């Protein structure tokens, strides 16, 4: 009887050690990864906000230039030369700024 009980306890312990439904590669899949998932999401949100602010400041400077000069700048560097911007913002890694001097549109594109 003693051997039967030991065998039963051992099989219950081994059965409970399985790793069921815990996927460490998916966000939210494992509570232990929650801090890393959160920090990754915060980092992505920060980058998206910076892109939005940079584009908004460029578009605002282009509109002001157009209103005062009655034309669009030849390039984005002209905004800096004429003191509409302190500097042309850098595009995030893996993207580039695209400016159309014919209509004043600016956007970010992937190369």
MMTF fields as JSON, N, C-alpha, C and O atoms, coordinates in Angstrom:
{
  "mmtfVersion": "1.0.0",
  "mmtfProducer": "UNKNOWN",
  "numBonds": 443,
  "numAtoms": 444,
  "numGroups": 111,
  "numChains": 1,
  "numModels": 1,
  "chainsPerModel": [1],
  "groupsPerChain": [111],
  "chainIdList": ["A"],
  "bondAtomList": [4, 2, 8, 6, 12, 10, 16, 14, 20, 18, 24, 22, 28, 26, 32, 30, 36, 34, 40, 38, 44, 42, 48, 46, 52, 50, 56, 54, 60, 58, 64, 62, 68, 66, 72, 70, 76, 74, 80, 78, 84, 82, 88, 86, 92, 90, 96, 94, 100, 98, 104, 102, 108, 106, 112, 110, 116, 114, 120, 118, 124, 122, 128, 126, 132, 130, 136, 134, 140, 138, 144, 142, 148, 146, 152, 150, 156, 154, 160, 158, 164, 162, 168, 166, 172, 170, 176, 174, 180, 178, 184, 182, 188, 186, 192, 190, 196, 194, 200, 198, 204, 202, 208, 206, 212, 210, 216, 214, 220, 218, 224, 222, 228, 226, 232, 230, 236, 234, 240, 238, 244, 242, 248, 246, 252, 250, 256, 254, 260, 258, 264, 262, 268, 266, 272, 270, 276, 274, 280, 278, 284, 282, 288, 286, 292, 290, 296, 294, 300, 298, 304, 302, 308, 306, 312, 310, 316, 314, 320, 318, 324, 322, 328, 326, 332, 330, 336, 334, 340, 338, 344, 342, 348, 346, 352, 350, 356, 354, 360, 358, 364, 362, 368, 366, 372, 370, 376, 374, 380, 378, 384, 382, 388, 386, 392, 390, 396, 394, 400, 398, 404, 402, 408, 406, 412, 410, 416, 414, 420, 418, 424, 422, 428, 426, 432, 430, 436, 434, 440, 438],
  "bondOrderList": [1, 1, 1, 1, 1, 1, 1, 1, 1, 1, 1, 1, 1, 1, 1, 1, 1, 1, 1, 1, 1, 1, 1, 1, 1, 1, 1, 1, 1, 1, 1, 1, 1, 1, 1, 1, 1, 1, 1, 1, 1, 1, 1, 1, 1, 1, 1, 1, 1, 1, 1, 1, 1, 1, 1, 1, 1, 1, 1, 1, 1, 1, 1, 1, 1, 1, 1, 1, 1, 1, 1, 1, 1, 1, 1, 1, 1, 1, 1, 1, 1, 1, 1, 1, 1, 1, 1, 1, 1, 1, 1, 1, 1, 1, 1, 1, 1, 1, 1, 1, 1, 1, 1, 1, 1, 1, 1, 1, 1, 1],
  "groupList": [{"groupName": "UNK", "atomNameList": ["N", "CA", "C", "O"], "elementList": ["N", "C", "C", "O"], "formalChargeList": [0, 0, 0, 0], "bondAtomList": [1, 0, 2, 1, 3, 2], "bondOrderList": [1, 1, 2], "singleLetterCode": "X", "chemCompType": "L-PEPTIDE LINKING"}],
  "groupTypeList": [0, 0, 0, 0, 0, 0, 0, 0, 0, 0, 0, 0, 0, 0, 0, 0, 0, 0, 0, 0, 0, 0, 0, 0, 0, 0, 0, 0, 0, 0, 0, 0, 0, 0, 0, 0, 0, 0, 0, 0, 0, 0, 0, 0, 0, 0, 0, 0, 0, 0, 0, 0, 0, 0, 0, 0, 0, 0, 0, 0, 0, 0, 0, 0, 0, 0, 0, 0, 0, 0, 0, 0, 0, 0, 0, 0, 0, 0, 0, 0, 0, 0, 0, 0, 0, 0, 0, 0, 0, 0, 0, 0, 0, 0, 0, 0, 0, 0, 0, 0, 0, 0, 0, 0, 0, 0, 0, 0, 0, 0, 0],
  "groupIdList": [1, 2, 3, 4, 5, 6, 7, 8, 9, 10, 11, 12, 13, 14, 15, 16, 17, 18, 19, 20, 21, 22, 23, 24, 25, 26, 27, 28, 29, 30, 31, 32, 33, 34, 35, 36, 37, 38, 39, 40, 41, 42, 43, 44, 45, 46, 47, 48, 49, 50, 51, 52, 53, 54, 55, 56, 57, 58, 59, 60, 61, 62, 63, 64, 65, 66, 67, 68, 69, 70, 71, 72, 73, 74, 75, 76, 77, 78, 79, 80, 81, 82, 83, 84, 85, 86, 87, 88, 89, 90, 91, 92, 93, 94, 95, 96, 97, 98, 99, 100, 101, 102, 103, 104, 105, 106, 107, 108, 109, 110, 111],
  "secStructList": [7, 2, 2, 2, 2, 2, 2, 2, 2, 2, 2, 2, 2, 2, 2, 6, 6, 7, 7, 7, 1, 7, 7, 6, 6, 1, 6, 6, 1, 7, 4, 4, 4, 2, 2, 2, 2, 2, 2, 2, 2, 2, 2, 2, 2, 2, 2, 2, 2, 2, 2, 2, 2, 2, 2, 2, 2, 2, 2, 2, 2, 2, 2, 2, 2, 2, 2, 2, 2, 1, 1, 7, 7, 1, 1, 2, 2, 2, 2, 2, 2, 6, 6, 1, 7, 1, 1, 7, 7, 7, 7, 7, 6, 6, 7, 3, 3, 3, 3, 3, 6, 6, 6, 6, 3, 3, 3, 3, 3, 7, 7],
  "xCoordList": [0.819, 0.0, 0.871, 0.542, 1.992, 2.881, 3.466, 3.593, 3.825, 4.385, 3.336, 3.645, 2.089, 1.002, 0.79, 0.603, 0.819, 0.629, 1.772, 1.537, 2.997, 4.151, 4.047, 4.353, 3.62, 3.467, 2.375, 2.525, 1.274, 0.169, 0.582, 0.294, 1.248, 1.716, 2.723, 2.674, 3.622, 4.626, 4.003, 4.433, 2.987, 2.354, 1.554, 1.485, 0.943, 0.213, 1.184, 0.9, 2.32, 3.318, 3.868, 4.034, 4.15, 4.683, 3.643, 3.985, 2.402, 1.344, 1.154, 0.798, 1.379, 1.213, 2.369, 2.272, 3.456, 4.64, 4.609, 5.515, 3.59, 3.518, 3.34, 2.783, 3.814, 3.726, 2.587, 2.818, 1.378, 0.198, -0.163, -0.16, -0.467, -1.043, -0.224, -0.746, 0.991, 1.813, 2.742, 3.638, 2.515, 3.31, 4.122, 3.578, 5.391, 6.229, 6.561, 7.087, 6.269, 6.603, 5.477, 5.692, 4.285, 3.174, 2.993, 3.078, 2.746, 2.457, 1.216, 0.199, 1.322, 0.198, 0.047, -0.847, 0.896, 0.777, 1.326, 0.895, 2.25, 2.881, 3.005, 3.591, 2.461, 2.553, 3.987, 4.237, 4.923, 6.318, 6.883, 7.843, 6.291, 6.762, 6.048, 6.379, 5.088, 4.293, 5.148, 4.886, 6.153, 6.969, 7.67, 7.726, 8.199, 8.879, 7.879, 8.169, 6.7, 5.665, 5.251, 5.074, 5.102, 4.699, 5.756, 5.43, 7.018, 8.09, 8.208, 8.484, 8.002, 8.029, 6.911, 7.121, 5.718, 4.579, 4.805, 4.459, 5.38, 5.668, 6.684, 6.547, 7.693, 8.716, 8.119, 8.434, 7.266, 6.628, 5.725, 5.7, 4.989, 4.101, 4.905, 4.492, 6.054, 6.906, 7.427, 7.443, 7.849, 8.35, 7.249, 7.492, 6.048, 4.931, 4.585, 4.301, 4.606, 4.309, 5.367, 5.037, 6.628, 7.699, 7.54, 7.741, 7.18, 6.964, 5.817, 5.907, 4.749, 3.593, 3.946, 3.568, 4.666, 5.063, 6.014, 5.873, 6.976, 7.917, 7.2, 7.476, 6.286, 5.548, 4.657, 4.538, 4.037, 3.173, 3.977, 3.52, 5.162, 5.982, 6.47, 6.528, 6.818, 7.228, 6.081, 6.26, 4.895, 3.745, 3.373, 2.999, 3.474, 3.179, 4.184, 3.804, 5.456, 6.495, 6.321, 6.521, 5.952, 5.732, 4.542, 4.599, 3.46, 2.272, 2.595, 2.148, 3.364, 3.747, 4.637, 4.46, 5.595, 6.473, 5.628, 5.826, 4.695, 3.847, 3.003, 2.832, 2.481, 1.652, 2.468, 1.966, 3.706, 4.531, 5.292, 5.495, 5.71, 6.544, 5.748, 6.268, 4.51, 3.641, 4.21, 3.984, 4.932, 5.45, 5.853, 5.98, 6.05, 6.533, 8.061, 8.675, 8.684, 10.151, 10.684, 10.056, 11.851, 12.472, 12.83, 12.705, 13.273, 13.561, 13.396, 13.167, 13.508, 13.295, 14.401, 14.168, 15.58, 16.681, 16.408, 16.922, 15.608, 15.265, 14.46, 14.54, 13.689, 12.952, 13.904, 13.604, 15.042, 16.047, 16.787, 17.013, 17.159, 17.89, 17.08, 17.64, 15.773, 14.907, 14.358, 13.52, 14.83, 14.479, 13.018, 12.438, 12.436, 11.098, 11.191, 10.238, 12.343, 12.627, 14.051, 14.921, 14.311, 15.691, 16.552, 17.754, 15.926, 16.632, 15.598, 14.463, 15.988, 15.097, 15.109, 16.179, 13.94, 13.92, 14.454, 14.273, 15.105, 15.618, 14.504, 13.687, 14.476, 13.499, 13.914, 15.107, 12.946, 13.287, 14.051, 13.97, 14.781, 15.557, 14.627, 13.538, 15.074, 14.283, 13.267, 12.452, 13.298, 12.382, 13.094, 14.214, 12.431, 13.017, 11.905, 10.745, 12.272, 11.324, 11.195, 12.189, 9.968, 9.7, 8.984, 7.919, 9.565, 8.994, 8.733, 9.587, 7.554, 7.183, 7.087, 6.12, 8.074, 8.056, 6.953, 6.655, 6.348, 5.281, 3.998, 3.279, 3.716, 2.485, 2.721, 1.765, 3.967, 4.294, 3.992, 4.037, 3.689, 3.38, 4.66, 5.638, 4.619, 5.741, 5.189, 4.11, 5.946, 5.527, 6.769, 7.88, 6.55, 7.634, 7.359, 6.234, 8.403, 8.272, 9.42, 10.482, 9.173, 10.243, 10.992, 10.382, 12.326, 13.111, 12.868, 13.455],
  "yCoordList": [-1.177, 0.0, 1.252, 2.245, 1.2, 2.34, 2.661, 3.831, 1.627, 1.834, 2.398, 3.205, 1.961, 2.46, 3.951, 4.703, 4.385, 5.795, 6.641, 7.73, 6.157, 6.885, 7.012, 8.06, 5.951, 5.982, 6.953, 7.692, 6.959, 7.865, 9.325, 10.158, 9.644, 11.008, 11.433, 12.562, 10.546, 10.854, 11.135, 12.056, 10.357, 10.583, 11.879, 12.553, 12.237, 13.501, 14.674, 15.654, 14.573, 15.644, 15.793, 16.913, 14.69, 14.751, 15.291, 16.035, 14.929, 15.412, 16.924, 17.594, 17.46, 18.89, 19.731, 20.958, 19.12, 19.86, 20.252, 20.937, 19.833, 20.159, 21.649, 22.347, 22.132, 23.544, 23.717, 23.735, 23.842, 23.919, 25.373, 26.203, 25.675, 26.953, 28.182, 29.291, 28.058, 29.228, 29.428, 28.622, 30.496, 30.799, 32.045, 33.147, 31.879, 33.015, 33.927, 35.019, 33.514, 34.363, 35.314, 36.222, 35.129, 36.004, 37.058, 36.743, 38.298, 39.314, 38.921, 38.513, 39.051, 38.727, 37.248, 36.85, 36.426, 34.99, 34.503, 33.463, 35.213, 34.782, 35.991, 37.004, 35.89, 37.036, 37.453, 38.611, 36.525, 36.88, 37.806, 38.536, 37.78, 38.643, 39.99, 40.84, 40.199, 41.429, 42.693, 43.622, 42.776, 44.003, 44.265, 45.406, 43.224, 43.394, 43.773, 44.625, 43.141, 43.483, 44.944, 45.652, 45.382, 46.763, 47.742, 48.726, 47.478, 48.383, 48.432, 49.489, 47.304, 47.282, 48.121, 48.851, 48.018, 48.8, 50.291, 51.115, 50.639, 52.047, 52.596, 53.726, 51.811, 52.247, 52.481, 53.476, 51.576, 51.738, 52.967, 53.706, 53.18, 54.353, 55.649, 56.629, 55.659, 56.846, 57.17, 58.331, 56.143, 56.358, 56.875, 57.754, 56.336, 56.792, 58.243, 59.027, 58.604, 59.982, 60.94, 62.034, 60.539, 61.398, 61.619, 62.733, 60.574, 60.726, 61.699, 62.545, 61.575, 62.446, 63.899, 64.795, 64.133, 65.501, 66.076, 67.236, 65.286, 65.771, 66.136, 67.18, 65.284, 65.59, 66.815, 67.641, 66.93, 68.086, 69.381, 70.39, 69.366, 70.582, 70.932, 72.108, 69.927, 70.185, 70.779, 71.759, 70.17, 70.658, 72.084, 72.9, 72.373, 73.718, 74.734, 75.824, 74.368, 75.267, 75.487, 76.598, 74.443, 74.572, 75.486, 76.328, 75.329, 76.183, 77.643, 78.54, 77.886, 79.253, 79.865, 81.021, 79.076, 79.529, 79.907, 80.966, 79.041, 79.275, 80.534, 81.305, 80.738, 81.924, 83.212, 84.232, 83.177, 84.388, 84.618, 85.762, 83.554, 83.683, 83.5, 83.763, 83.06, 82.8, 81.737, 81.77, 80.819, 79.661, 78.615, 78.907, 77.403, 76.349, 76.353, 76.747, 75.925, 75.884, 74.908, 73.897, 75.24, 74.366, 73.009, 71.98, 73.015, 71.779, 72.04, 73.179, 71.011, 71.161, 71.98, 72.608, 71.981, 72.776, 74.276, 75.053, 74.685, 76.105, 76.579, 77.747, 75.677, 76.02, 76.374, 77.242, 75.708, 75.985, 77.276, 78.114, 77.438, 78.63, 79.903, 80.931, 79.841, 81.002, 81.095, 81.948, 80.224, 80.211, 79.876, 80.392, 79.028, 78.517, 77.288, 76.944, 76.638, 75.485, 75.593, 76.115, 75.104, 75.107, 74.068, 74.264, 72.963, 71.907, 71.005, 70.913, 70.344, 69.372, 68.125, 67.583, 67.658, 66.467, 65.249, 65.112, 64.385, 63.158, 62.139, 61.995, 61.441, 60.366, 59.197, 58.961, 58.466, 57.3, 56.268, 56.246, 55.43, 54.381, 53.546, 53.152, 53.292, 52.487, 53.272, 52.682, 54.607, 55.421, 56.685, 56.97, 57.434, 58.674, 59.691, 59.33, 60.96, 62.04, 62.224, 62.212, 62.394, 62.635, 63.974, 64.155, 64.906, 66.247, 66.529, 66.268, 67.063, 67.447, 68.969, 69.535, 69.653, 71.124, 71.705, 72.895, 70.902, 71.413, 71.704, 72.655, 70.874, 71.082, 71.201, 71.369, 71.117, 71.293, 70.1, 70.225, 68.952, 67.78, 67.101, 66.98, 66.664, 65.943, 64.696, 64.723, 63.593, 62.353, 61.528, 61.853, 60.448, 59.508, 58.236, 57.738, 57.725, 56.506, 55.565, 55.978, 54.319, 53.32, 53.216, 53.198, 53.149, 53.106, 51.851, 51.679],
  "zCoordList": [0.0, 0.0, 0.0, -0.649, 0.735, 0.814, -0.56, -0.921, -1.33, -2.672, -3.623, -4.501, -3.435, -4.271, -4.046, -5.003, -2.781, -2.444, -2.995, -3.519, -2.885, -3.425, -4.942, -5.511, -5.575, -7.028, -7.427, -8.4, -6.685, -6.975, -6.791, -7.651, -5.69, -5.431, -6.496, -6.983, -6.852, -7.867, -9.213, -9.908, -9.606, -10.912, -10.926, -11.954, -9.782, -9.703, -9.82, -10.509, -9.153, -9.223, -10.633, -11.119, -11.287, -12.647, -13.625, -14.544, -13.439, -14.321, -14.17, -15.139, -13.003, -12.764, -13.241, -13.232, -13.657, -14.081, -15.546, -16.021, -16.266, -17.689, -17.904, -17.056, -19.04, -19.377, -20.375, -21.584, -19.882, -20.733, -21.014, -20.106, -22.249, -22.659, -22.296, -22.412, -21.875, -21.58, -22.768, -23.02, -23.478, -24.666, -24.381, -24.322, -24.209, -23.813, -24.978, -24.763, -26.215, -27.353, -27.734, -28.537, -27.178, -27.508, -26.428, -25.241, -26.815, -25.807, -25.007, -25.567, -23.713, -22.854, -22.583, -21.837, -23.166, -22.986, -21.67, -21.171, -21.103, -19.871, -18.953, -19.334, -17.754, -16.841, -16.527, -16.191, -16.633, -16.365, -17.434, -17.183, -18.624, -19.715, -19.744, -20.57, -18.871, -18.89, -18.828, -19.592, -17.96, -17.95, -19.282, -19.74, -19.896, -21.182, -22.271, -23.111, -22.261, -23.234, -23.082, -24.073, -21.856, -21.573, -22.07, -22.735, -21.751, -22.17, -23.689, -24.255, -24.346, -25.804, -26.396, -27.365, -25.814, -26.29, -26.048, -26.894, -24.906, -24.606, -25.597, -26.066, -25.913, -26.86, -28.248, -28.899, -28.696, -30.005, -30.03, -31.014, -28.948, -28.872, -28.886, -29.506, -28.204, -28.177, -29.58, -29.99, -30.306, -31.66, -32.582, -33.409, -32.445, -33.271, -32.947, -33.852, -31.674, -31.276, -31.81, -32.267, -31.757, -32.273, -33.769, -34.25, -34.515, -35.96, -36.226, -37.116, -35.457, -35.64, -35.35, -36.105, -34.261, -33.901, -34.94, -35.329, -35.395, -36.403, -37.702, -38.294, -38.143, -39.368, -39.186, -40.092, -38.026, -37.776, -37.777, -38.314, -37.185, -37.16, -38.566, -38.926, -39.354, -40.733, -41.545, -42.269, -41.415, -42.18, -41.768, -42.61, -40.499, -40.008, -40.558, -40.987, -40.541, -41.061, -42.561, -43.051, -43.288, -44.734, -45.001, -45.898, -44.229, -44.406, -44.098, -44.813, -43.044, -42.694, -43.771, -44.153, -44.255, -45.331, -46.551, -47.147, -46.912, -48.082, -47.913, -48.858, -46.713, -46.462, -46.542, -47.015, -46.09, -46.074, -47.372, -47.778, -48.019, -49.217, -50.514, -51.598, -50.414, -51.564, -52.507, -53.717, -51.936, -52.674, -51.644, -50.455, -52.119, -51.223, -51.217, -52.208, -50.125, -50.109, -51.162, -51.474, -51.694, -52.691, -52.1, -52.765, -50.851, -50.129, -48.638, -48.23, -47.835, -46.395, -45.735, -44.702, -46.308, -45.752, -45.853, -45.049, -46.831, -46.952, -45.738, -45.358, -45.131, -43.914, -42.779, -41.96, -42.732, -41.696, -42.044, -41.171, -43.298, -43.724, -43.488, -43.11, -43.707, -43.521, -42.092, -41.798, -41.22, -39.784, -39.491, -38.535, -40.301, -40.0, -39.095, -38.397, -39.117, -38.262, -37.74, -38.437, -36.513, -36.029, -36.747, -36.93, -37.15, -37.883, -38.532, -38.064, -39.605, -40.235, -39.354, -39.076, -38.91, -38.057, -38.804, -40.013, -38.068, -38.663, -38.774, -37.864, -39.879, -40.043, -39.154, -38.965, -38.607, -37.795, -38.617, -39.845, -37.928, -38.602, -39.486, -39.07, -40.691, -41.618, -42.417, -43.126, -42.315, -43.103, -43.562, -43.14, -44.426, -44.933, -45.143, -45.336, -45.103, -45.37, -46.876, -47.603, -47.331, -48.745, -48.837, -48.247, -49.574, -49.723, -51.19, -52.037, -51.496, -52.847, -52.899, -52.389, -53.509, -53.537, -54.423, -54.322, -55.277, -56.137, -55.35, -55.656, -54.331, -53.566, -52.054, -51.296, -51.613, -50.206, -49.324, -48.1, -49.894, -49.084, -48.608, -49.345, -47.351, -46.769, -46.094, -45.502, -46.19, -45.557, -45.238, -45.657, -44.482, -44.196, -44.969, -45.005, -45.582, -46.373, -46.04, -45.576, -46.286, -46.126, -47.442, -48.511, -47.362, -48.614, -49.419, -50.487]
}
